[in-house]
Amino acid sequence: MLKAYKENPLAWGDDYNLPYSGNSIPDLIDEVKWGMDYLLKL
């Protein structure tokens, strides 16, 4: 996912109707962070 973002960051917006949309961070990055936070809690 991060490679896709690195290749074309403008394709990933902040408006995908997720609970944390609108925080000026692309939702793809928010999803990656959420997944990493989850794995660190295991």
C-alpha positions as a Python dict, from the first residue, in 0.01 Angstrom:
ca = {
    (1, 'M'): (0, 0, 0),
    (2, 'L'): (278, 241, 83),
    (3, 'K'): (447, 170, -249),
    (4, 'A'): (127, 264, -431),
    (5, 'Y'): (113, 587, -232),
    (6, 'K'): (478, 660, -304),
    (7, 'E'): (428, 603, -677),
    (8, 'N'): (126, 834, -705),
    (9, 'P'): (44, 1028, -387),
    (10, 'L'): (-211, 1252, -559),
    (11, 'A'): (-435, 952, -632),
    (12, 'W'): (-503, 902, -261),
    (13, 'G'): (-734, 1159, -111),
    (14, 'D'): (-873, 1232, 231),
    (15, 'D'): (-1238, 1188, 142),
    (16, 'Y'): (-1324, 819, 147),
    (17, 'N'): (-1600, 850, 409),
    (18, 'L'): (-1395, 685, 684),
    (19, 'P'): (-1429, 790, 1048),
    (20, 'Y'): (-1100, 978, 1030),
    (21, 'S'): (-1151, 1141, 689),
    (22, 'G'): (-1098, 1513, 674),
    (23, 'N'): (-789, 1522, 895),
    (24, 'S'): (-566, 1643, 604),
    (25, 'I'): (-381, 1308, 602),
    (26, 'P'): (-456, 1077, 308),
    (27, 'D'): (-690, 797, 416),
    (28, 'L'): (-446, 536, 283),
    (29, 'I'): (-185, 658, 532),
    (30, 'D'): (-448, 654, 809),
    (31, 'E'): (-528, 292, 723),
    (32, 'V'): (-162, 191, 729),
    (33, 'K'): (-117, 360, 1067),
    (34, 'W'): (-428, 189, 1205),
    (35, 'G'): (-298, -150, 1090),
    (36, 'M'): (46, -92, 1237),
    (37, 'D'): (-100, 26, 1568),
    (38, 'Y'): (-310, -291, 1579),
    (39, 'L'): (-11, -516, 1511),
    (40, 'L'): (195, -343, 1779),
    (41, 'K'): (-77, -414, 2036),
    (42, 'L'): (-63, -790, 1971),
}
